[in-house]
Amino acid sequence: MNSPENNSRFIIKGGNPLRGTIKVAGAKNSATKLIVASLLTKDKCTFYNSPNKIKDLQVTTKICSLLGSKIEVKDKVLEIQTKEITNACINQELGSSTRIAILLAGPLVHRFGKAEIPIPGGCRIGSRPVNLHIDGLKKLGCNVQMNDTHYIFEADGLKGAEINLDFPSVGATENILIASIFAKGKTVISNAAVEPEIIDLIKFLQKMGAIIEVRTDRKIIIEGVKRLYGTSHRVIPDRNEVASFACAAIASKGDIIIEDAIQDDLITLLNTIRRVGAEYQVVENGIRFFYKCKLRPIAIETSVHPGFMTDWQQPFVIMMTQANGITIVHETVYEKRFGYVEELKKMGAEIELYNTCLGGLPCRFASSQYYHSAVVKGPTKLKGAEINIPDLRAGFSYLIAGVIAEGESIINGAVYIDRGYEDIDLKFQSLGADIKRVQ
């Protein structure tokens, strides 16, 4: 699919510190899952602070519309009602382009008895297997078959089960959580993910009539109910966008306020920012991030919440190219998360990758050949170049690189950034960046 929007790119003239105030959008990683969960009821659900311009959300609503949902969007409000499921086979082109589609297995099986879901795609950051999803649904009593293009789920009612995840996968936790709401009896998810987006989903389901308990030992317990009701819900702010702009502010030696940023969801990031010599200030309507002095190097390891989030890693690496010394980053969540590094080297970044674990956390890739550790040397003067975006979070990090680089940079592949950020060029412009989008 080679539409004009897929060919759009950003042209950036670097050198301007970012200064000013922006407002963070609603979290797309929450909003898309809330929309899926709304299919569990025939009643209307209304979402406020919905990031309606984000491509991932638009794909999700298109999929739901084809399944029978009626959707109305106005500014940052989204209303959805699915009185009837008219089709349980998800469009292959749409469904294979997003990881969201597989989360529809539960709602479709509950309401239609069957779901046909394309084998999922998404960003090129690793294999991201869905075996944890499939195993969990099977334990709930779902029959799962697979052909060349689709997973086929069938069940005549699901039953509660005890499910222990090998890894606290966000997607698998969400899938099992949504599917177990109407399962007969009690479902226990052990080693569950407990990210803020999952808690947001739980709060929404609880409003609808679900009974869900979250324990401190990563256990989520769901007591099956017979019906859910429509409700309204405000989508949480996007902590990934906050982290991205925080790193951009500091890397450019700037000073910005991010309205609606929530301290509770950013504890680990805030500690890390202070450790490297930058600073933040929690203000009444958000958080201020600013450059304070020469940045100090650090060793960090990505992990599941409440650890250092894998989606924060790329903008943080760009920021640390400006630190005074050697920074070490150990990626433990996705095996190919450093796929963006080669393009950065065109701009002069000094980053070396290793297939060994440069850290102490347990790592699934310890005996693999994946390059999942990085050594970042700084400070490095980046120079403008033409580079290509491989995935969403890498795309934002390239924008930061363009902002702090000398000269002009051309960043190809704006469509990747549009998957997760609203009006990103306009927000950068409001902070003083010389950036424009072109076809």
Protein Blocks (a to p, Z undefined) as FASTA:
>chain_A
ZZfklmgccdddehiaceddddddddfklmmmmmmmmmmpmbdcddehiafkbmklmmmm
mmmmmnopacddehjaccdddfbacbfcdcfklmmmpcklmmmmmmmmmmnopacdddde
dddebjkpaklmmmmmmmnopacdddfkbccdddehiaddddddfbacfklmmmmmmmmm
mpgcjdddehiafbfklmmmmmmmmmnopacdddfkopacddddfbdcdddddddddfkl
mmmmmmmmmmnopacddehiafklmmmmmmmmmmnopacdddfklccdddfbdcdddddd
ddddfbdcfklmmmmmmmmmmpgcddddddfkbmklmmmmmmmmmnopacdddfbdcbfb
dcfklmmcbdfbdcddddddddddddddfbfklmmmmmmmmmmpgcjdddehklmmmmmp
ghklmmmmmnopacdddZZ
